[in-house]
Amino acid sequence: MCRKFKRFKLQNHSENQLISNFPLAKKTIRMQACEFPFYETIILEDDHVRLRPLKTDDLEALTSYVHDDPELFRFALTPMNTEGDLKEYISSALLQQQKKLEYPFVVIDKISGKIAGTTRFYLIDTIQRCLAIGYTWIGTEFHRTGLNRSMKALMISYSLKELGFERVEFRLDSENERSARALEAIGALKEGKLRSHMFRADGTRRDTLIYSILKNDLVK
């Protein structure tokens, strides 16, 4: 799902110098730009989990986690204390999809048939062929069941193998040790830390850890 994208042309004053240093260089440099199907219904599933597009109708099923499982939102960037907070969260996610910036999913545990939480693709850069997976939270009852691992494997495979992206990135609060261990367990490489990067919902500043998986990593 990639297309040719004309990136830029070499300027005349530097062309001769560049070509002398790199004999294979041409006047027009072309890069591959991928396409992301923002307005299509993406379904990703295996025997354990099913991901489908998030809808406003999912509010009721997800609200129980806000009321009964508040620890899920300990590292949230926006308040998630009430049904109203969740409604705004869903509306914002769907708006970002309409703007072709993000693609949110609802996570369904196929063993129980329950909606387990949400996740999304974001920071989608089709020219550089990079995107991020995040805004992920699943109910405590589904922790240590392999659901999160299956979900991320589907999203990574879809973005790198099917859509043709080159890099998948993960960003998380430096204090979120459980998520860091989960990423390392699936082979994500810790690249570094952005200090005092963002505000948490409670107004404190957080350091952000950056992890990634590359297309080349899948064949190692």
VOMIZA-665738 format. One line per field, with one value per residue (C-alpha): residue number from 1; residue in one letter; z, y, x. Coordinates in steps of 0.2 Angstrom, whole numbers, plus 5000, padded with zeros to 4 digits. Layout:
N
num = (NUM ...)
residu = (a ...)
zz = (Z ...)
yy = (Y ...)
xx = (X ...)
END
This chain:
220
num = (1 2 3 4 5 6 7 8 9 10 11 12 13 14 15 16 17 18 19 20 21 22 23 24 25 26 27 28 29 30 31 32 33 34 35 36 37 38 39 40 41 42 43 44 45 46 47 48 49 50 51 52 53 54 55 56 57 58 59 60 61 62 63 64 65 66 67 68 69 70 71 72 73 74 75 76 77 78 79 80 81 82 83 84 85 86 87 88 89 90 91 92 93 94 95 96 97 98 99 100 101 102 103 104 105 106 107 108 109 110 111 112 113 114 115 116 117 118 119 120 121 122 123 124 125 126 127 128 129 130 131 132 133 134 135 136 137 138 139 140 141 142 143 144 145 146 147 148 149 150 151 152 153 154 155 156 157 158 159 160 161 162 163 164 165 166 167 168 169 170 171 172 173 174 175 176 177 178 179 180 181 182 183 184 185 186 187 188 189 190 191 192 193 194 195 196 197 198 199 200 201 202 203 204 205 206 207 208 209 210 211 212 213 214 215 216 217 218 219 220)
residu = (m c r k f k r f k l q n h s e n q l i s n f p l a k k t i r m q a c e f p f y e t i i l e d d h v r l r p l k t d d l e a l t s y v h d d p e l f r f a l t p m n t e g d l k e y i s s a l l q q q k k l e y p f v v i d k i s g k i a g t t r f y l i d t i q r c l a i g y t w i g t e f h r t g l n r s m k a l m i s y s l k e l g f e r v e f r l d s e n e r s a r a l e a i g a l k e g k l r s h m f r a d g t r r d t l i y s i l k n d l v k)
zz = (5000 4996 4982 4975 4983 4975 4990 4983 4968 4970 4968 4953 4963 4973 4960 4952 4969 4975 4959 4960 4977 4974 4955 4957 4963 4951 4950 4957 4974 4977 4993 4997 5006 5013 5014 5030 5028 5041 5034 5032 5044 5051 5059 5067 5076 5081 5092 5108 5104 5091 5087 5079 5077 5092 5092 5102 5107 5116 5130 5141 5141 5144 5158 5170 5170 5175 5190 5195 5190 5192 5194 5175 5173 5185 5171 5160 5152 5154 5168 5168 5183 5177 5163 5156 5155 5146 5134 5130 5128 5115 5106 5105 5098 5084 5080 5078 5066 5056 5054 5048 5063 5073 5072 5089 5092 5105 5112 5113 5123 5112 5126 5137 5123 5134 5129 5138 5134 5120 5110 5094 5081 5082 5077 5060 5047 5030 5022 5034 5037 5056 5068 5086 5096 5112 5123 5128 5143 5147 5162 5176 5174 5157 5163 5162 5150 5135 5128 5127 5119 5106 5103 5100 5089 5078 5077 5074 5060 5052 5051 5047 5035 5027 5027 5023 5038 5044 5062 5076 5092 5110 5122 5141 5158 5165 5181 5172 5175 5170 5153 5151 5155 5143 5129 5132 5132 5114 5109 5109 5110 5123 5114 5128 5139 5136 5152 5159 5143 5147 5160 5168 5172 5190 5184 5188 5174 5168 5159 5143 5138 5120 5113 5095 5084 5066 5051 5050 5068 5063 5052 5065)
yy = (5000 5012 5025 5035 5052 5066 5072 5086 5090 5094 5112 5116 5124 5107 5095 5092 5090 5077 5067 5067 5060 5048 5042 5034 5050 5057 5074 5069 5059 5049 5041 5029 5036 5023 5026 5023 5018 5030 5029 5010 4997 4989 4972 4963 4947 4930 4916 4927 4945 4955 4974 4984 5003 5012 5019 5031 5016 5008 5021 5010 4995 5005 5015 5001 5002 5020 5016 5000 5000 5017 5011 5008 5027 5031 5036 5045 5061 5067 5065 5048 5049 5050 5044 5062 5060 5044 5052 5066 5054 5044 5059 5066 5050 5049 5067 5063 5049 5061 5072 5058 5059 5043 5027 5021 5003 4994 4978 4963 4947 4933 4920 4929 4940 4956 4973 4974 4991 5002 5006 5016 5020 5038 5049 5042 5049 5041 5050 5044 5027 5029 5027 5024 5012 5019 5026 5007 5002 4985 4979 4972 4955 4953 4957 4942 4933 4936 4948 4963 4953 4946 4964 4972 4958 4960 4979 4978 4965 4975 4991 4984 4970 4975 4994 4995 5006 5004 5009 5007 5017 5016 5030 5028 5036 5032 5026 5014 4998 4985 4992 4994 4975 4971 4980 4972 4955 4957 4963 4982 4991 5005 5020 5033 5046 5062 5072 5082 5079 5080 5084 5070 5072 5077 5091 5083 5082 5065 5058 5048 5032 5028 5011 5005 4990 4991 4981 4974 4967 4955 4945 4944)
xx = (5000 5014 5015 5029 5031 5042 5052 5063 5074 5093 5098 5108 5122 5125 5121 5138 5146 5133 5134 5153 5153 5138 5139 5122 5113 5099 5092 5075 5075 5060 5054 5040 5025 5013 4994 4984 4966 4958 4941 4940 4934 4950 4947 4962 4960 4967 4960 4962 4958 4948 4951 4938 4935 4930 4912 4902 4891 4905 4904 4892 4903 4919 4912 4913 4932 4931 4920 4927 4946 4953 4971 4970 4971 4985 4997 4983 4987 4969 4956 4947 4936 4918 4908 4909 4927 4926 4913 4925 4940 4930 4924 4942 4948 4935 4938 4957 4952 4941 4956 4967 4978 4974 4964 4956 4951 4941 4949 4938 4943 4936 4937 4925 4917 4919 4925 4942 4948 4955 4971 4975 4987 4994 5008 5005 5018 5015 5029 5042 5033 5033 5018 5015 5004 4997 4983 4981 4972 4963 4954 4964 4955 4963 4981 4993 4981 4991 4978 4990 5003 4991 4984 5001 5007 4992 4995 5013 5011 4998 5007 5024 5020 5003 5004 5022 5028 5046 5045 5032 5035 5029 5029 5025 5027 5044 5036 5025 5036 5023 5020 5039 5041 5027 5036 5053 5044 5038 5056 5054 5070 5071 5079 5079 5070 5062 5064 5049 5040 5022 5009 5000 4981 4985 4996 5013 5027 5032 5047 5043 5052 5053 5053 5052 5051 5057 5052 5070 5068 5054 5066 5080)
END
